[in-house]
């Protein structure tokens, strides 16, 4: 979560990225619900280090489902290079 919000510099709701042409309005519309759900998420008991509680949290599981839906909608809008990064190089199975 910190990497997503802090390192990407998207605290302005992607305005900078859209203004620079790094993200289209269409792409933002696709990711908006997921982004907002992540932004509003609070871990159970506000314990960001209780990984088991987070991974079993129904709210977190809903956010994951929104993310999967977003990913499938976003994929066809991307060019070949971006699509490869999203579908092949960013693979959560590589991290388990």
Secondary structure, 3 states (H helix, E strand, C coil): CHHHHHHCCCCCCCHHHHHCCCCCHHHHHHHHHHHHHHHHCCCHHHCCCCHHHHHCCHHHHHHHHHHHHHHHHHHCCCCHHHHHHHHHHCCHHHHC
